[in-house]
Amino acid sequence: MTPSPGFQIAELCIDRCVCVRVPFARLLPVARQEGWDLPALIAATGCGDQCGMCRPYLAAMLRDGTTIFRTILSADSEGEPS
């Protein structure tokens, strides 16, 4: 599909749990301080417990500290780009 003139495609920026409306940058320091793994983060914050679309991003955030993602991660990718 070719965009019409004047139409711009925004750069992909995934930076939050949209269901709970919490940015990953706000979650990361708390998760590190509390020593949360993914199940503990989900239980404590509700992030990843509703639609689940943010779970691979939360897993990647906990693994390597990334809080802004420019690629779509799939649920079965365990944080690897699909």
N, C-alpha and C positions, 0 to 999 in steps of 0.2 A: 504494500500500500504506500503510495507516494503522498506525503503531506501536501495540502493545498498551499499556495503562496501566502506568506505571512503567518503560517502555522509553524510553531517551534515545538520540538520534542524536548521536554525537560530531561536533564540528566537524572538517571536513577539514583535515588538517595533513600535508603531504608535505614532509619535511625531510631525506631521506637516500636513498642507494642501499641498497635492502634486501638485495640479493644480497651485497654486500661489507660491509654494515652500517656505512657511513661517512656521518656527517652532512654535508650540504652546507656547513654553517658551518665544518667542519674542512677541507674541500677548498678553499674560496674563497681564504683567505690564501696557501696553498701555490701554487695555480694562478696567482694574481696575481704572487707572488714569482718563480715560474719562467717566467712569460709563456706559459703553456699555452693553446692553443686546444683545442677539443673532442677532436680525435683524439689530441693529446698527453696530455690528461688521462686519456682512456680507456687509452692505452698505459701510462702511468705508474702508474695506480691500480687498473685493472681495473673501475672503476665504469663502467657503461654497456656493458660488454663481454659480459654474460651475458644476462639477459632483455631488456635494452635499454629497459625502461619508464622509467628515469630520464634517458635522453638528452635529451628536450626540457627537462627541469628543469635539467640540467647546462648546456645551451646558454643557457637564460635566466639562470642564475646567472653564467655567464661574461660575458654581455652587460650585465647591469644590477646584479649583486651581490645579487639576491634569494636567500635561503637557506631561506625557509619559504614554501610555496605553499598557497593556499586554493582553487585551482581545478585541475581536471584538464586537463593539456595533452596533446595528441595528438602522435604522432611526426611528422606532416606539418605541424604548426602552427608549427614552429620557435620554440616558446616562447610562443605566443599562446594564450589560453584557448580551449578548444573549445566 
